[in-house]
Amino acid sequence: MIIKQSSLILVAGLIISGCSNMSNMSLQSPKDLYANAFVDPAQASQSLAQKQVCCDNFEQLEYQEINSDDDLFIPLSSDSQVYSFVSGKSFVQAYKLTNNNSKLTLTINGLIYNTVVAPQVTLLDANFNITRTIPASQFTYKTAKLLNGDILSAELTIFRPQANNLANETYLLFYTTDEAIAGDTTIIHPAKSYAKAHSTVEPDIADPIIPHSAMGVIELEIDVLGTAGDSENSYMPVAIANKTAAAPALTEKEFNQAIVAAVAVKDIDKALAIVDQAEAAGSQSARETFVNALNKPTDEAEIEFNNAILEAVAAKDIDKALTIVDQAEAAGSQTARKTFINALKNND
């Protein structure tokens, strides 16, 4: 079941205006609407363990269609499908974007009440291939503001400059992981937030620790034009020359760089997906690159990133160089941007 926020706002407007036919209606919070998603974490895990996996691959999942201007509440509960991801068995909600806006900014929030689901989001192209995964670790805690409660939040940007490109991100999977379920989030005590807002002394009380759960409610907000600001989490599909042409394959080296970048940010699902894509394209080194990346010290990965930046600048492929800089910095590099700037100077 999906509840659109716009529908709730409409109902609120009708109530405020005093419409007699709405007199018996009342607004409900997501916690009230989806009470079965906020059960005790142990009960949620037990329910997950008892439910059978629905499918063997992403294509077999049941997808709900959403418009690019929909804002949704997405429950992960005992009513949801269950899928066995590399990161663990999880309840999952699957969606398909139904139109071809060229740029979308998505804000994804795990709603915090007595428990919270730490979201993980995987995006797929039109052929159900993984394009990227936004790991649960990238969702950061944000304190309650006005009528909005505490959340775990992340943003991502979808670019789709060519409407008929099969590489466009088309499907979204919302789920969680074994590692995330085992964690918790410390939130600021409401009394402290109140004191801070009113410039008074904060009380000396402990902040609540909210356990993570296999169940919960995720809020999805979609900005069609991307006016919320570009996110670091972005993906650009490979361009096609015309409507019938296939997207050109990456080179062996480009595949391996993408694998190293995914492992560096601990996005193992994405790294494995790239390994599969590379091997399908004939790569003989992708799996070895993946294994080596798992065991590689951070400083060695930094050197590889910097060498790739130098090569791209030397070939005057500045866009590629900047992409590698972004990948390196996402992996924690402190030298990638300086390497890029110096390379530009040396190649003038």
C-alpha positions as a LaTeX table, in Angstrom:
\begin{tabular}{lrrr}
\hline
Residue & $x$ (\AA) & $y$ (\AA) & $z$ (\AA) \\
\hline
Met1 & 0.00 & 0.00 & 0.00 \\
Ile2 & 1.26 & 3.47 & $-0.89$ \\
Ile3 & 0.00 & 6.69 & 0.67 \\
Lys4 & 0.85 & 9.86 & $-1.21$ \\
Gln5 & 1.85 & 12.84 & 0.92 \\
Ser6 & $-0.03$ & 15.12 & $-1.48$ \\
Ser7 & $-3.21$ & 13.26 & $-0.58$ \\
Leu8 & $-2.60$ & 13.85 & 3.10 \\
Ile9 & $-2.04$ & 17.56 & 2.49 \\
Leu10 & $-5.32$ & 17.74 & 0.56 \\
Val11 & $-7.16$ & 16.09 & 3.41 \\
Ala12 & $-5.57$ & 18.54 & 5.85 \\
Gly13 & $-6.73$ & 21.46 & 3.73 \\
Leu14 & $-10.27$ & 20.19 & 3.65 \\
Ile15 & $-10.34$ & 19.70 & 7.39 \\
Ile16 & $-8.99$ & 23.19 & 8.05 \\
Ser17 & $-11.54$ & 24.71 & 5.70 \\
Gly18 & $-14.31$ & 23.09 & 7.72 \\
Cys19 & $-15.88$ & 20.95 & 4.99 \\
Ser20 & $-18.77$ & 19.14 & 6.61 \\
Asn21 & $-18.22$ & 15.92 & 4.68 \\
Met22 & $-14.74$ & 15.61 & 6.22 \\
Ser23 & $-15.84$ & 16.13 & 9.80 \\
Asn24 & $-15.37$ & 12.48 & 10.73 \\
Met25 & $-11.97$ & 12.09 & 9.09 \\
Ser26 & $-8.67$ & 12.49 & 10.90 \\
Leu27 & $-5.08$ & 12.61 & 9.77 \\
Gln28 & $-2.93$ & 9.68 & 10.76 \\
Ser29 & 0.83 & 9.63 & 11.08 \\
Pro30 & 2.87 & 7.02 & 9.19 \\
Lys31 & 3.31 & 5.24 & 12.53 \\
Asp32 & $-0.47$ & 4.91 & 12.85 \\
Leu33 & $-0.99$ & 4.02 & 9.19 \\
Tyr34 & 1.68 & 1.33 & 9.28 \\
Ala35 & 1.60 & 0.18 & 12.89 \\
Asn36 & 2.59 & $-3.35$ & 11.80 \\
Ala37 & 5.93 & $-1.95$ & 10.55 \\
Phe38 & 6.92 & $-0.64$ & 14.00 \\
Val39 & 6.82 & $-3.87$ & 15.99 \\
Asp40 & 9.54 & $-5.02$ & 18.38 \\
Pro41 & 12.78 & $-5.62$ & 16.42 \\
Ala42 & 12.98 & $-9.22$ & 17.63 \\
Gln43 & 9.46 & $-9.85$ & 16.36 \\
Ala44 & 10.34 & $-8.21$ & 13.04 \\
Ser45 & 13.41 & $-10.43$ & 12.63 \\
Gln46 & 11.40 & $-13.51$ & 13.51 \\
Ser47 & 8.75 & $-12.60$ & 10.93 \\
Leu48 & 11.47 & $-12.10$ & 8.32 \\
Ala49 & 13.08 & $-15.46$ & 9.14 \\
Gln50 & 9.77 & $-17.27$ & 8.76 \\
Lys51 & 8.79 & $-15.73$ & 5.43 \\
Gln52 & 9.88 & $-17.40$ & 2.19 \\
Val53 & 12.01 & $-15.60$ & $-0.39$ \\
Cys54 & 9.80 & $-14.53$ & $-3.28$ \\
Cys55 & 12.18 & $-14.60$ & $-6.21$ \\
Asp56 & 15.46 & $-15.75$ & $-7.68$ \\
Asn57 & 16.28 & $-12.52$ & $-9.52$ \\
Phe58 & 15.27 & $-8.86$ & $-9.66$ \\
Glu59 & 13.11 & $-9.31$ & $-12.75$ \\
Gln60 & 10.77 & $-11.61$ & $-10.83$ \\
Leu61 & 9.96 & $-9.02$ & $-8.16$ \\
Glu62 & 6.56 & $-7.33$ & $-8.25$ \\
Tyr63 & 7.05 & $-3.67$ & $-9.14$ \\
Gln64 & 4.65 & $-0.84$ & $-8.36$ \\
Glu65 & 4.63 & 2.06 & $-10.79$ \\
Ile66 & 5.22 & 5.55 & $-9.48$ \\
Asn67 & 5.23 & 8.91 & $-11.20$ \\
Ser68 & 8.24 & 11.15 & $-10.88$ \\
Asp69 & 6.19 & 13.70 & $-8.93$ \\
Asp70 & 5.02 & 11.25 & $-6.27$ \\
Asp71 & 6.04 & 11.61 & $-2.62$ \\
Leu72 & 5.47 & 8.31 & $-0.88$ \\
Phe73 & 5.53 & 6.46 & 2.42 \\
Ile74 & 6.98 & 2.99 & 1.80 \\
Pro75 & 6.42 & 0.34 & 4.48 \\
Leu76 & 8.70 & $-2.64$ & 5.00 \\
Ser77 & 6.48 & $-5.04$ & 6.94 \\
Ser78 & 5.28 & $-8.63$ & 7.05 \\
Asp79 & 3.12 & $-7.79$ & 4.00 \\
Ser80 & 6.20 & $-6.99$ & 1.88 \\
Gln81 & 8.06 & $-9.26$ & $-0.52$ \\
Val82 & 11.23 & $-10.92$ & 0.76 \\
Tyr83 & 14.44 & $-11.19$ & $-1.25$ \\
Ser84 & 17.85 & $-12.68$ & $-0.49$ \\
Phe85 & 20.40 & $-9.95$ & $-1.25$ \\
Val86 & 24.17 & $-10.34$ & $-1.01$ \\
Ser87 & 23.89 & $-8.22$ & 2.15 \\
Gly88 & 21.28 & $-10.53$ & 3.69 \\
Lys89 & 17.62 & $-11.53$ & 3.55 \\
Ser90 & 15.29 & $-8.54$ & 3.72 \\
Phe91 & 11.77 & $-7.31$ & 3.22 \\
Val92 & 11.76 & $-5.29$ & $-0.01$ \\
Gln93 & 9.56 & $-2.82$ & $-1.85$ \\
Ala94 & 10.18 & $-2.52$ & $-5.60$ \\
Tyr95 & 9.17 & 0.41 & $-7.82$ \\
Lys96 & 9.35 & 1.44 & $-11.46$ \\
Leu97 & 9.65 & 5.06 & $-12.57$ \\
Thr98 & 7.01 & 5.55 & $-15.24$ \\
Asn99 & 8.17 & 8.65 & $-17.09$ \\
Asn100 & 11.41 & 9.98 & $-18.54$ \\
Asn101 & 12.24 & 13.22 & $-16.77$ \\
Ser102 & 15.88 & 13.88 & $-17.56$ \\
Lys103 & 16.89 & 14.74 & $-14.00$ \\
Leu104 & 15.46 & 13.68 & $-10.66$ \\
Thr105 & 16.62 & 14.31 & $-7.11$ \\
Leu106 & 15.43 & 11.73 & $-4.59$ \\
Thr107 & 15.40 & 12.30 & $-0.84$ \\
Ile108 & 15.03 & 9.05 & 1.10 \\
Asn109 & 14.28 & 9.03 & 4.82 \\
Gly110 & 14.01 & 6.18 & 7.30 \\
Leu111 & 11.38 & 7.37 & 9.80 \\
Ile112 & 12.40 & 7.07 & 13.45 \\
Tyr113 & 9.82 & 6.20 & 16.11 \\
Asn114 & 10.34 & 3.47 & 18.71 \\
Thr115 & 12.38 & 1.63 & 16.05 \\
Val116 & 13.81 & 2.53 & 12.64 \\
Val117 & 14.68 & 0.68 & 9.46 \\
Ala118 & 18.06 & 1.77 & 8.12 \\
Pro119 & 17.36 & 1.91 & 4.37 \\
Gln120 & 19.53 & 0.57 & 1.61 \\
Val121 & 18.56 & 1.42 & $-1.97$ \\
Thr122 & 19.58 & $-0.37$ & $-5.15$ \\
Leu123 & 18.87 & 1.13 & $-8.57$ \\
Leu124 & 18.49 & $-0.93$ & $-11.74$ \\
Asp125 & 18.51 & $-0.08$ & $-15.42$ \\
Ala126 & 15.73 & $-1.08$ & $-17.83$ \\
Asn127 & 17.26 & $-4.58$ & $-18.14$ \\
Phe128 & 17.32 & $-5.08$ & $-14.35$ \\
Asn129 & 21.09 & $-4.67$ & $-14.11$ \\
Ile130 & 22.39 & $-2.97$ & $-10.97$ \\
Thr131 & 23.63 & 0.55 & $-11.70$ \\
Arg132 & 24.54 & 1.39 & $-8.10$ \\
Thr133 & 23.59 & 0.86 & $-4.47$ \\
Ile134 & 23.22 & 3.56 & $-1.82$ \\
Pro135 & 24.37 & 1.67 & 1.30 \\
Ala136 & 22.68 & 2.00 & 4.67 \\
Ser137 & 25.91 & 3.52 & 6.01 \\
Gln138 & 25.36 & 6.63 & 3.86 \\
Phe139 & 22.06 & 7.45 & 5.59 \\
Thr140 & 22.80 & 10.04 & 8.27 \\
Tyr141 & 20.78 & 11.07 & 11.31 \\
Lys142 & 18.85 & 14.33 & 11.12 \\
Thr143 & 17.03 & 15.80 & 14.10 \\
Ala144 & 13.32 & 16.56 & 14.17 \\
Lys145 & 12.24 & 19.88 & 12.63 \\
Leu146 & 8.81 & 21.46 & 12.95 \\
Leu147 & 6.26 & 18.75 & 12.09 \\
Asn148 & 8.90 & 16.30 & 10.82 \\
Gly149 & 10.35 & 13.75 & 13.20 \\
Asp150 & 13.85 & 12.31 & 13.48 \\
Ile151 & 15.08 & 10.53 & 10.35 \\
Leu152 & 17.95 & 8.65 & 8.72 \\
Ser153 & 18.36 & 10.51 & 5.44 \\
Ala154 & 20.23 & 10.41 & 2.13 \\
Glu155 & 19.90 & 12.07 & $-1.28$ \\
Leu156 & 20.66 & 10.82 & $-4.76$ \\
Thr157 & 20.39 & 12.21 & $-8.27$ \\
Ile158 & 19.18 & 10.35 & $-11.36$ \\
Phe159 & 20.24 & 11.62 & $-14.80$ \\
Arg160 & 18.40 & 10.33 & $-17.89$ \\
Pro161 & 19.31 & 12.61 & $-20.80$ \\
Gln162 & 18.11 & 10.10 & $-23.42$ \\
Ala163 & 14.54 & 8.90 & $-22.98$ \\
Asn164 & 14.94 & 5.55 & $-24.73$ \\
Asn165 & 18.30 & 4.56 & $-23.30$ \\
Leu166 & 18.10 & 1.08 & $-21.72$ \\
Ala167 & 20.96 & 2.11 & $-19.42$ \\
Asn168 & 18.68 & 4.66 & $-17.72$ \\
Glu169 & 17.95 & 4.00 & $-14.07$ \\
Thr170 & 14.39 & 2.68 & $-14.14$ \\
Tyr171 & 13.77 & 0.51 & $-11.08$ \\
Leu172 & 14.31 & 1.16 & $-7.36$ \\
Leu173 & 14.58 & $-1.41$ & $-4.57$ \\
Phe174 & 14.13 & $-0.37$ & $-0.93$ \\
Tyr175 & 15.35 & $-2.81$ & 1.71 \\
Thr176 & 17.82 & $-3.17$ & 4.59 \\
Thr177 & 20.81 & $-5.36$ & 5.48 \\
Asp178 & 21.87 & $-7.82$ & 8.17 \\
Glu179 & 24.57 & $-5.39$ & 9.31 \\
Ala180 & 22.13 & $-2.48$ & 9.52 \\
Ile181 & 19.54 & $-4.52$ & 11.46 \\
Ala182 & 22.17 & $-5.29$ & 14.10 \\
Gly183 & 22.84 & $-1.58$ & 14.68 \\
Asp184 & 21.15 & 1.32 & 16.41 \\
Thr185 & 20.91 & 5.11 & 16.23 \\
Thr186 & 21.28 & 7.56 & 19.10 \\
Ile187 & 18.91 & 10.49 & 18.71 \\
Ile188 & 18.86 & 13.82 & 20.52 \\
His189 & 16.40 & 13.78 & 23.41 \\
Pro190 & 13.30 & 15.89 & 22.57 \\
Ala191 & 13.76 & 17.88 & 25.78 \\
Lys192 & 17.26 & 18.89 & 24.66 \\
Ser193 & 15.98 & 19.90 & 21.24 \\
Tyr194 & 13.27 & 22.00 & 22.87 \\
Ala195 & 15.77 & 23.69 & 25.18 \\
Lys196 & 18.12 & 24.45 & 22.30 \\
Ala197 & 15.30 & 25.91 & 20.20 \\
His198 & 14.29 & 28.20 & 23.07 \\
Ser199 & 17.86 & 29.12 & 24.09 \\
Thr200 & 17.55 & 27.59 & 27.55 \\
Val201 & 19.83 & 25.22 & 29.45 \\
Glu202 & 19.67 & 21.69 & 28.10 \\
Pro203 & 18.60 & 19.10 & 30.70 \\
Asp204 & 21.18 & 16.55 & 31.85 \\
Ile205 & 19.41 & 13.46 & 30.53 \\
Ala206 & 20.53 & 10.57 & 28.37 \\
Asp207 & 19.75 & 10.57 & 24.66 \\
Pro208 & 17.48 & 7.72 & 23.52 \\
Ile209 & 19.05 & 4.81 & 21.63 \\
Ile210 & 16.74 & 3.62 & 18.85 \\
Pro211 & 17.19 & $-0.01$ & 17.76 \\
His212 & 17.31 & $-0.78$ & 14.06 \\
Ser213 & 14.77 & $-3.22$ & 12.71 \\
Ala214 & 13.99 & $-5.41$ & 9.71 \\
Met215 & 10.73 & $-3.43$ & 9.45 \\
Gly216 & 9.87 & 0.24 & 9.29 \\
Val217 & 8.66 & 3.01 & 7.02 \\
Ile218 & 10.72 & 4.82 & 4.39 \\
Glu219 & 9.72 & 8.23 & 3.04 \\
Leu220 & 10.52 & 9.00 & $-0.59$ \\
Glu221 & 10.46 & 12.58 & $-1.89$ \\
Ile222 & 11.05 & 13.19 & $-5.60$ \\
Asp223 & 12.09 & 16.55 & $-7.04$ \\
Val224 & 11.55 & 16.36 & $-10.79$ \\
Leu225 & 13.89 & 19.18 & $-11.79$ \\
Gly226 & 16.51 & 18.44 & $-9.20$ \\
Thr227 & 16.09 & 21.84 & $-7.57$ \\
Ala228 & 16.88 & 20.39 & $-4.16$ \\
Gly229 & 20.53 & 20.45 & $-5.21$ \\
Asp230 & 22.77 & 17.88 & $-6.83$ \\
Ser231 & 23.74 & 14.98 & $-4.62$ \\
Glu232 & 27.12 & 13.27 & $-4.47$ \\
Asn233 & 25.18 & 10.07 & $-5.15$ \\
Ser234 & 24.68 & 10.35 & $-8.90$ \\
Tyr235 & 24.90 & 8.11 & $-11.95$ \\
Met236 & 25.14 & 9.00 & $-15.63$ \\
Pro237 & 24.04 & 6.28 & $-18.09$ \\
Val238 & 26.31 & 5.53 & $-21.03$ \\
Ala239 & 25.00 & 7.48 & $-24.02$ \\
Ile240 & 23.59 & 5.75 & $-27.09$ \\
Ala241 & 24.19 & 7.03 & $-30.61$ \\
Asn242 & 20.63 & 6.38 & $-31.70$ \\
Lys243 & 17.49 & 4.59 & $-30.57$ \\
Thr244 & 18.62 & 1.22 & $-31.87$ \\
Ala245 & 22.28 & 1.29 & $-30.95$ \\
Ala246 & 23.50 & $-0.61$ & $-27.92$ \\
Ala247 & 25.45 & 1.17 & $-25.21$ \\
Pro248 & 29.18 & 0.72 & $-25.79$ \\
Ala249 & 30.95 & $-1.57$ & $-23.33$ \\
Leu250 & 33.54 & $-0.26$ & $-20.92$ \\
Thr251 & 37.14 & $-1.23$ & $-21.41$ \\
Glu252 & 38.75 & $-3.83$ & $-19.15$ \\
Lys253 & 40.60 & $-1.07$ & $-17.32$ \\
Glu254 & 37.45 & 1.01 & $-16.82$ \\
Phe255 & 35.60 & $-2.00$ & $-15.43$ \\
Asn256 & 38.42 & $-2.65$ & $-12.98$ \\
Gln257 & 38.54 & 1.00 & $-11.88$ \\
Ala258 & 34.79 & 0.92 & $-11.22$ \\
Ile259 & 35.18 & $-2.28$ & $-9.18$ \\
Val260 & 37.95 & $-0.75$ & $-7.05$ \\
Ala261 & 35.87 & 2.41 & $-6.52$ \\
Ala262 & 32.82 & 0.41 & $-5.39$ \\
Val263 & 34.86 & $-1.73$ & $-2.96$ \\
Ala264 & 36.56 & 1.38 & $-1.58$ \\
Val265 & 33.18 & 2.77 & $-0.44$ \\
Lys266 & 32.15 & $-0.70$ & 0.82 \\
Asp267 & 29.42 & $-1.03$ & $-1.83$ \\
Ile268 & 29.99 & $-4.75$ & $-2.31$ \\
Asp269 & 26.68 & $-5.36$ & $-4.09$ \\
Lys270 & 27.62 & $-2.83$ & $-6.77$ \\
Ala271 & 31.17 & $-4.20$ & $-7.06$ \\
Leu272 & 29.87 & $-7.72$ & $-7.63$ \\
Ala273 & 27.37 & $-6.45$ & $-10.20$ \\
Ile274 & 30.21 & $-4.76$ & $-12.10$ \\
Val275 & 32.22 & $-8.00$ & $-11.93$ \\
Asp276 & 29.31 & $-9.85$ & $-13.54$ \\
Gln277 & 28.93 & $-7.17$ & $-16.24$ \\
Ala278 & 32.66 & $-7.20$ & $-16.94$ \\
Glu279 & 32.84 & $-10.98$ & $-17.24$ \\
Ala280 & 29.81 & $-10.97$ & $-19.52$ \\
Ala281 & 31.76 & $-8.54$ & $-21.71$ \\
Gly282 & 34.74 & $-10.92$ & $-21.75$ \\
Ser283 & 36.89 & $-9.63$ & $-18.88$ \\
Gln284 & 39.55 & $-11.99$ & $-17.59$ \\
Ser285 & 40.66 & $-9.83$ & $-14.67$ \\
Ala286 & 37.49 & $-8.42$ & $-13.07$ \\
Arg287 & 37.07 & $-11.08$ & $-10.38$ \\
Glu288 & 40.76 & $-10.98$ & $-9.46$ \\
Thr289 & 40.52 & $-7.19$ & $-9.26$ \\
Phe290 & 37.55 & $-7.52$ & $-6.90$ \\
Val291 & 39.38 & $-9.95$ & $-4.60$ \\
Asn292 & 42.54 & $-7.81$ & $-4.59$ \\
Ala293 & 40.50 & $-4.68$ & $-3.85$ \\
Leu294 & 38.97 & $-6.34$ & $-0.80$ \\
Asn295 & 42.45 & $-7.03$ & 0.59 \\
Lys296 & 44.20 & $-3.89$ & $-0.62$ \\
Pro297 & 45.46 & $-1.25$ & 1.86 \\
Thr298 & 43.91 & 2.19 & 1.44 \\
Asp299 & 47.18 & 3.83 & 0.36 \\
Glu300 & 47.56 & 1.43 & $-2.58$ \\
Ala301 & 44.03 & 2.25 & $-3.75$ \\
Glu302 & 44.90 & 5.96 & $-3.47$ \\
Ile303 & 47.91 & 5.50 & $-5.74$ \\
Glu304 & 45.79 & 3.67 & $-8.33$ \\
Phe305 & 43.17 & 6.42 & $-8.30$ \\
Asn306 & 45.84 & 9.10 & $-8.75$ \\
Asn307 & 47.49 & 7.22 & $-11.62$ \\
Ala308 & 44.11 & 6.88 & $-13.34$ \\
Ile309 & 43.54 & 10.64 & $-12.93$ \\
Leu310 & 46.95 & 11.41 & $-14.46$ \\
Glu311 & 46.24 & 9.13 & $-17.42$ \\
Ala312 & 42.83 & 10.69 & $-18.06$ \\
Val313 & 44.23 & 14.24 & $-17.95$ \\
Ala314 & 47.11 & 13.26 & $-20.22$ \\
Ala315 & 44.54 & 11.92 & $-22.71$ \\
Lys316 & 42.64 & 15.23 & $-22.33$ \\
Asp317 & 39.59 & 13.32 & $-21.07$ \\
Ile318 & 38.76 & 15.85 & $-18.35$ \\
Asp319 & 35.24 & 14.52 & $-17.72$ \\
Lys320 & 36.65 & 11.08 & $-17.02$ \\
Ala321 & 39.34 & 12.54 & $-14.77$ \\
Leu322 & 36.73 & 14.42 & $-12.73$ \\
Thr323 & 34.64 & 11.25 & $-12.41$ \\
Ile324 & 37.67 & 9.41 & $-11.00$ \\
Val325 & 38.29 & 12.32 & $-8.59$ \\
Asp326 & 34.71 & 11.98 & $-7.32$ \\
Gln327 & 35.11 & 8.21 & $-6.93$ \\
Ala328 & 38.41 & 8.63 & $-5.10$ \\
Glu329 & 37.04 & 11.26 & $-2.71$ \\
Ala330 & 33.99 & 9.12 & $-2.00$ \\
Ala331 & 36.46 & 6.40 & $-1.01$ \\
Gly332 & 38.22 & 8.82 & 1.35 \\
Ser333 & 41.06 & 10.13 & $-0.81$ \\
Gln334 & 42.79 & 13.26 & 0.46 \\
Thr335 & 44.99 & 13.75 & $-2.61$ \\
Ala336 & 42.83 & 13.09 & $-5.69$ \\
Arg337 & 41.72 & 16.66 & $-6.32$ \\
Lys338 & 45.22 & 18.03 & $-5.81$ \\
Thr339 & 46.54 & 15.38 & $-8.22$ \\
Phe340 & 43.96 & 16.50 & $-10.80$ \\
Ile341 & 44.84 & 20.21 & $-10.43$ \\
Asn342 & 48.59 & 19.52 & $-10.67$ \\
Ala343 & 48.05 & 17.33 & $-13.72$ \\
Leu344 & 46.16 & 20.14 & $-15.44$ \\
Lys345 & 48.99 & 22.58 & $-14.72$ \\
Asn346 & 51.64 & 20.17 & $-15.97$ \\
Asn347 & 49.74 & 19.50 & $-19.18$ \\
Asp348 & 49.24 & 23.18 & $-20.08$ \\
\hline
\end{tabular}
